[in-house]
Amino acid sequence: MKPILQLYRGYANDQELIVMGHVFKTLYDYDFQKKNFKNATSIVNLFRIKTIRNFDVYLKFGHQEIHSKTLDDGYFKFCIPIQDEPNFGWMEYEVSIRYKSETITAKGSFIRPHEGNLGIISDIDDTFLISHTRNVFRKIYILLFKNVNDRKVFNDVVPHYQALSSAGRNNKEEKNAFFFVSSSEWNLYNFIVKFTKIHRLPRAVILLKDIKTGITDFFMSGRGNHDHKFDKIKHVLEFYPNLQYVLLGDDSQHDPVLYERICKIFPVTVKAVYIRQTGKNKKETTKTILKNLEGLDIAVCYFKDSSEAIMHSKSIGIIK
C-alpha cells in the first residue's frame, strides 16, 4: 500500500522557514457529507490512522532539496535557514516522498508576515467553534453526530476575526498572521480546515497536539495536559518578536491561566487578551487574572457575545 503524505501550513521569518506534516501508512478521509452514524464512523476512523516512522521526506524550497526523516509518530518538521526572501504573505512549499519507483509530491503553504503586523493567536473549541467543552459527553456527542457542515460558530465571530485579519493593512492582499492553537490532535486538522473555510474565517497556521493512532484515544481528544499550547504560543512570540499580539480564548479550560503566563513573559508584545464567557456567569478566577493583566497595561475583554469583543477592539483602536 502506498504511503500517504499530509502537509500542514507553515510559517517563516527573515531567517528561518518551518514546515511540517505526517507520513501515513493508512489514512481514513473524513467524508464531509456524511451524517449521523456515518459521520461518527468517519470521525472515529480519523483516530485509526497508522503512521510510518523513519521514512525519508524531501523538502524543495528555492533551488534546494533538503532530506530528512519522520519521527516515531510519522511526524516531520523542517526548520531550515533562509536568506534574502523578498516576499511576504502566503507562499508555497513542496514536499515529496519516494515509494518504490514512484515519487509522491504534495504542495503546502506558509506565511511570512509583514514586520509591524498584528499576530492573532486564537484557541478553537468554544472560542470560535461551538464545542461545549465544559460537558465532555456533549462535546463527544456533537463531534460524532454533527457533520462539519452542521457545526456552528458563535455570532459575530467571523466579522471580528476578519476585521482583525485586515487591521492596519493597506490592501486586500496584505493580511495579519493568524494562528489557531488548540488541544485537539493533528487527527482533526482537515476537519478544522474545512470548518474554517465554510465559515470564511481567516486563513491561519494551525498548531495542534501530537497525533493519536487508536480508537481509545478518541475519547481523550482535547483533554489532558495543555502545556503544549503554552509552548507553541511562546514559540510563536519568540519567532516573531516584532509583531504585536492579540490573544483570543475562552474560560472553559485553561486559556486564562496560559495567557497570563504568556503576558508575564511578553509584557511588551501582547496588546490585548479576549476571553469568551462559556457559562451563565463569569468566573471569579478569570476576572482576577484579567484584572492582573490590566496592571501590565494589556487591554482585556471578558465577553459573552462577540459583538462586545468587536466594540472593545474598536475602542482600543485595533480595528476600525
N, C-alpha and C positions, 0 to 999 in steps of 0.2 A: 504493500500500500504506500502510495506517495506521501511524503511529509507535507505538512501544510504550514504556510508562512503567514503570520499575523503581525502587522505593524501598528504602532501607536504614534500619535502626534508627538513630535519632539520640540526642542527649543534650543536657541543659540544666543550667545552674547558676542562681544567683539573678539573673544579669544577661543571659545570652545563651542562645539556642537554636541548635543546629547540626543540620541535617538534610541528607541528600544522596541522590543517585540517578543514574540514567542515562536517556537517551532513545535508543532503538534504532530503526534502520530495519528490521533483521531480527534476530530473536531465536529461537534454537532451544531449545525447552524440554527440560530433562533429563527423560527418562522413567524414573521411579524403579523401574519394574517390569522393565525390560529387563535381560537377562543376556548374558554372553559378548560376542560380536562386536556385538550390538545395543547393549549398554551402551557399548562402545568408540566406536561411532558417535555415540551421544548425547554422550559426553564431548568428542570431537573437535569436534562441532558447537558446543559452548559457546565454542570459540575461533574460530568462523567468523562471529561476530556482526558487524553493521555498526551503527555509531553515527551520530548526527546532531549536527553541530556548530552552535553559534549558534542553537539552537532555543529559542523562548520557553517558559518554565516559570513557573507561578504557585503560590506557597505561600499557603494560607489558614490563618491562625492567629488565634484570637480573632475580633476584628472587622476584622482587617487582611487584605488581599490584596497580597502582595509579588511583584513581577515581576522575573525575571532571565532569563539565557540560558545554555545549555550551553556548556562549554568545547570545545576542539578534539576531545577524545575522547568527546564526548557526556555527560560527567560534569557534574553541577551540585551546588552546595553552597550552602545558605543559612545565613549566620551573622547572626542578627538579634537586636537588643536586646529583652529582655523586662523587664517590671516587674510587681510585685505578683502573681506567680503563687503562689497559696496551696497548690497540690497538690504531692505528692511521689509517687515511684514511676513506673510506666509510664503514659504518656498518648498520645493520638492526635494526629496532624497530617495535613493533606491537601494534596496537590499535584495540579495539573491542567495539561494541555497542550491546545492547540486545533488541530484539523486540519479545514480547510475550514469547514463549518458545525457540526462536532461538537466537544464538549468531552469529553476523556478524563480521568477522575479516578481517583486511587488514594489509599488511606489507609495511612499508616505509623505507627510508634510511636516514642516517645523516652522516655528515663528522666531523671528529676530525683532524684538520691539525697538521702536524709536527711543532714543535717550530722552528722558523727560516725560515719557508717557506715564499713565497710571498702570499699575499692576493690580488686577482684581482677582482675589482668591476666594472661591466660594465652595462651601460644602454642597452636597447634593440632596440627600434624603431629608425631607422636611425643612429644607432651606428654599429650594425651588420645586422639587418633586414631592408631591404629597405621598408620604410613605407610612405614616402612623408608627414611627419608630418607638414611641413610648409604649406601644402594645405589641409585643413580639409576635403573638399569634395572628393578630390582624395584619401586621406587616407581611408575614409569610403568606397569608391567605391572598392578599392583594397581589403580591408578586407572582403567585402561582396562577391565579384565576382572572386577573385583569390583563388583557393584552396591552402591549405598548401603546397602541392607538387609543386605548380607553383610559390610560393613566393621565392624571391631571397635574397642572402647575397651579400654584397659588395665584389669585387675582393680582394683576398689575406687576407680577414678577418680570414678565417679558419686556414691557416698556422701561422698567427700571434698569434691567441688565443691558438692554440695547442703548439706553442713554449713557450708561457707564462706559460701554464699549466705544462710543464715539466722542466721549467727553474730551474737549480740548483739542480735537483733531481738526485738520484743515480741510480734509476732503473724505469722500466715502471710502477711498482705498486704504486710508490710514485708520487703524483700529488699535485700541488699547489691548494689552495682553491679558487674556483671561485664563485662569487655572481652576479646574474643578478637582478638588482634593477630597477623597471620600474613603470611608472604611469598607466600602464594597470592594469585592475582589475583581481582578482582571477578567474573570469569567463573564462579568456583566458589561464589559466595555462596549460591545456592539449594540447592546440594548440601550445603554446611556447615550451613545452617539445618535442612534435612531430617534430617541425621545427628544433630544435637544434640537435635531433638525426639524422634527414635526412641529415643534413649538417656536421655531425660529429664534432660539437662544443663541448668543454669540458663540462663534467657533472658539473652542478652548483646548488647551493642553489638559488631558485628563490623567490624573495620577491616582492609582488605586492600590489596593492591598495585594499581597502575594497570592498567586493563583491557587485554587483548590482543585483537587482531582478525585474527589469521592462524593457520593450522594450524601453521606452523613455530614459532610462539611457544609452542605447547603443550609442545614438548619441552624448553623452558626454564622451564616453570612452576615457581615456587617457588625458582628459582635466581637467581644474580646478586647484586647489592648488597643488603644488608639494612639500610642506613641508614634506609630509610623506616620500619622497625619502631621504631628508636630515636626518630625524630622523632615518631611517633604516640604512643608511650608517654610521652615527655617532654611532649607537648601535653596528654595526659590528666591528668598530675600537676600541670601548671600550671593547668589548667582547674578542677580540684578540689583546691585546696591544703589543705583542712581534712579530707580523708579520710586514713586510714591504709591503706597498700597492702601487698598480698601479690602477689608476682610468681612465676609458675609457668612453667617452660620445660624444656628438655632439653639434653643435651650433644652432639646430633648435628650442630649447626651453630654458630650464633654467640650463642645466648641468654646463656651465662655472661658473655661479654665485654660484650654490650649491657646486661645487668642491672648489671654492675659500674659501667659509666659512669653509668647512671641513679642508682644508690645514692650515688655520689660527689657527684652534683648535688643529690640529695634525701635527705640522710642522716637527716633527722628524720621524714619521712613514710613511708619504706619500713620496714615492720615485719618482713617475712620474705621469704626467697627460697628457692624449691623448684626443684631441678634433677633431672630424671629421667636415670638412667644407661641409655643405649641399647645399649652394647656389653657384652662379657663382663667387662671391667674398668673401674674408674673412671679417668677421665683425670686425669693429674697437673696439667695446666694448669687444669682446672676446680676441683680440690681447692685449688690455690693461690689462685684467685680467691675462692672461698668463705671460705677462712681470712682473706683480706684483708678481706672484708665483715664477718666476725665482729669484727674490730678496730674496726669502726664501730658495734658493738653492734646489728647486724642479725642476727636469727635465720636460720640457714641449714640446709638439709636436702638432702643429695645421696643420692637413694634409687633403688632398683631397683624396688620394689613400692610401690604407693600406700598399702598398709597401714602402711608405715613413715612416710609423709607424714602420715597420719591421726594416728598416735601422737605424732608431733612437734608437730602443730597443737594436740593436747590438752595436751601437756606445757608449751607456752608460753602456754596459755590463750586461743588464738584460737577454738577450738571446744570444746564440752563432750563 
